[in-house]
Amino acid sequence: LCAVVPDTTTNIKTIEKHLHISPNPSKGIINIGKGTTGKYRIDIYDINGKQILGKTDCQNQTRLDIGSYARGIYIVKLADQEGIFIEKIILE
């Protein structure tokens, strides 16, 4: 069996130009801003790959509170019609 995996490198670069996550490191509240229009999905994973938070239908600026989770490194994944962006964040 063989799977065809589309090349999304170009799409990742496009989103990266329009995405801002702050503050990083964070004490709990993170702001995720997307400079382009349209809805997107945010998923946050712990360092072991377990999804701890998922939010759909986000638009422009999204504020999330992850302060109830343990200190450490987390992965933020944003997906929209343009592609996928992945960023590491640190929770202090």
C-alpha positions in Angstrom: 0.0 0.0 0.0 1.2 3.5 -0.8 -0.2 6.8 0.3 0.1 10.0 -1.6 1.1 12.9 0.6 0.6 16.4 -0.8 3.5 18.8 -0.6 2.3 21.5 1.8 5.6 23.3 2.2 4.4 26.3 0.3 1.2 26.5 2.3 3.1 26.4 5.6 5.3 29.3 4.6 2.2 31.3 3.6 0.5 30.9 6.9 3.7 31.6 8.8 3.9 35.1 7.4 0.4 35.9 8.8 0.5 34.1 12.2 1.5 35.5 15.6 1.6 33.7 18.9 2.3 35.6 22.1 3.6 35.7 24.7 6.0 32.9 24.3 7.0 31.8 26.9 3.6 32.2 28.6 2.3 32.1 32.2 -1.0 30.7 30.9 -2.8 33.1 28.5 -1.7 32.9 24.8 -3.0 35.1 22.0 -3.0 33.7 18.5 -3.4 36.2 15.7 -3.9 35.4 12.1 -3.5 38.2 9.6 -5.5 36.7 6.8 -9.3 36.3 6.7 -11.1 33.0 7.1 -11.8 30.5 9.8 -9.1 28.2 11.2 -8.7 25.4 13.8 -6.3 25.4 16.7 -5.1 22.2 18.4 -2.6 22.2 21.3 -0.6 19.1 22.2 1.7 18.2 25.1 5.2 17.1 24.5 4.1 13.4 24.3 1.7 14.2 21.5 -1.5 14.1 23.5 -4.1 16.7 22.4 -5.0 18.8 25.4 -7.1 21.5 23.7 -9.0 21.9 20.4 -10.9 24.9 19.1 -12.7 25.2 15.8 -14.1 28.2 13.9 -11.5 30.6 15.2 -11.2 33.9 13.4 -8.5 36.7 13.4 -7.5 36.9 17.1 -8.0 34.0 19.5 -7.2 34.1 23.2 -6.6 30.8 25.0 -6.0 30.0 28.7 -3.6 27.0 29.1 -2.6 28.0 32.7 -4.3 24.9 34.2 -1.8 22.6 32.5 1.6 21.6 33.8 4.7 23.7 33.0 6.5 22.6 30.0 6.7 22.6 26.2 3.5 22.4 24.1 2.9 22.3 20.4 0.3 24.7 18.8 -1.1 23.5 15.4 -3.2 25.9 13.3 -4.9 24.6 10.2 -7.0 26.5 7.6 -7.7 26.3 3.9 -4.2 27.5 3.1 -2.4 24.8 5.0 -0.9 23.9 8.5 1.4 25.9 10.8 3.1 24.3 13.8 4.8 26.3 16.6 6.3 25.3 19.9 5.3 27.3 23.0 6.6 27.2 26.6 4.3 27.3 29.6 6.1 28.7 32.7 
